[in-house]
Amino acid sequence: MRYFFIIIFLLGCLFANAQATNTKNDSIPYELSRQGFIYSAAKSYNDPIIARVALYNILAYNPRNTPVLDSLAKIYYEYQQYASAALVAQDAIKLNPDDIFAIEIAAASFDNLGVKIRAIANYEKLYLAENDMTILYKIAFLQYESKRYGESINNINTIFESSDADKLQLIFPTDSGQNQAISLKAATNRLYAMLEQDRGNNDNAKNLYKKAIEMEPNFELAKKQLAEIK
């Protein structure tokens, strides 16, 4: 969320500068100011199509403006146009390799598209920038799904060794349609159990499922998976 406010601030500076330099003989700053107004109004009235068109018009004058690219990627992502979101985010990253917002959008977009290799690569950049164990869990999960078991186990062990593993929580669905908060350590034990089950090590998988349930007695997904393996 903090990156979104940075984007809005930078866009505001761009539009303010356009207004300040506007003269009768200078149509470009005037047009930038006009498109800035259209973008702000469209966001206020929840009209993503017009907001997106305004951003494209602004890009026509300044195609290397990463805050505008970030805003465009965000609109695409919010409306589940993940391919477009990923492409725009990648262009923003090319211009600014440290654009954390664009990296996050790219990672989540590739994830939703099922392009796991690209998702992992971007999540790894995000993890290196933020050192967030929940991001490392996401990486480990995608590596498990990609059958990159050795890499997944290395990241699982890093999570187990972290003091944050007991403090952080992840959200999981339940049969009732509600969500439940589960500690990162319990969730990681479940992930390790799934990995072991996938490799045919059912005894190890059972023990890891049980460990996850000991940590979180109401962990519905782990209970269901343990029952299925029995």
RAURNOR-V786521 format. One record per residue. N is the residue number from 1. SS is DSSP state (hx for helix, st for strand, lp for the rest). Layout:
N;SS + N;SS
This chain:
1;lp + 2;hx + 3;hx + 4;hx + 5;hx + 6;hx + 7;hx + 8;hx + 9;hx + 10;hx + 11;hx + 12;hx + 13;hx + 14;hx + 15;hx + 16;hx + 17;hx + 18;hx + 19;hx + 20;hx + 21;lp + 22;lp + 23;st + 24;lp + 25;lp + 26;st + 27;hx + 28;hx + 29;hx + 30;hx + 31;hx + 32;hx + 33;hx + 34;hx + 35;hx + 36;hx + 37;hx + 38;hx + 39;hx + 40;hx + 41;hx + 42;hx + 43;hx + 44;hx + 45;lp + 46;lp + 47;lp + 48;hx + 49;hx + 50;hx + 51;hx + 52;hx + 53;hx + 54;hx + 55;hx + 56;hx + 57;hx + 58;hx + 59;hx + 60;hx + 61;hx + 62;lp + 63;lp + 64;lp + 65;lp + 66;hx + 67;hx + 68;hx + 69;hx + 70;hx + 71;hx + 72;hx + 73;hx + 74;hx + 75;hx + 76;hx + 77;hx + 78;hx + 79;lp + 80;lp + 81;lp + 82;hx + 83;hx + 84;hx + 85;hx + 86;hx + 87;hx + 88;hx + 89;hx + 90;hx + 91;hx + 92;hx + 93;hx + 94;hx + 95;hx + 96;lp + 97;lp + 98;lp + 99;lp + 100;hx + 101;hx + 102;hx + 103;hx + 104;hx + 105;hx + 106;hx + 107;hx + 108;hx + 109;hx + 110;hx + 111;hx + 112;hx + 113;hx + 114;lp + 115;lp + 116;hx + 117;hx + 118;hx + 119;hx + 120;hx + 121;hx + 122;hx + 123;hx + 124;hx + 125;hx + 126;hx + 127;hx + 128;hx + 129;hx + 130;hx + 131;lp + 132;lp + 133;hx + 134;hx + 135;hx + 136;hx + 137;hx + 138;hx + 139;hx + 140;hx + 141;hx + 142;hx + 143;hx + 144;hx + 145;hx + 146;lp + 147;lp + 148;lp + 149;hx + 150;hx + 151;hx + 152;hx + 153;hx + 154;hx + 155;hx + 156;hx + 157;hx + 158;hx + 159;hx + 160;hx + 161;hx + 162;lp + 163;hx + 164;hx + 165;hx + 166;hx + 167;lp + 168;lp + 169;st + 170;st + 171;st + 172;st + 173;st + 174;lp + 175;lp + 176;lp + 177;lp + 178;lp + 179;st + 180;st + 181;st + 182;st + 183;st + 184;hx + 185;hx + 186;hx + 187;hx + 188;hx + 189;hx + 190;hx + 191;hx + 192;hx + 193;hx + 194;hx + 195;hx + 196;hx + 197;hx + 198;hx + 199;lp + 200;lp + 201;lp + 202;hx + 203;hx + 204;hx + 205;hx + 206;hx + 207;hx + 208;hx + 209;hx + 210;hx + 211;hx + 212;hx + 213;hx + 214;hx + 215;hx + 216;lp + 217;lp + 218;lp + 219;lp + 220;hx + 221;hx + 222;hx + 223;hx + 224;hx + 225;hx + 226;hx + 227;hx + 228;hx + 229;hx + 230;lp
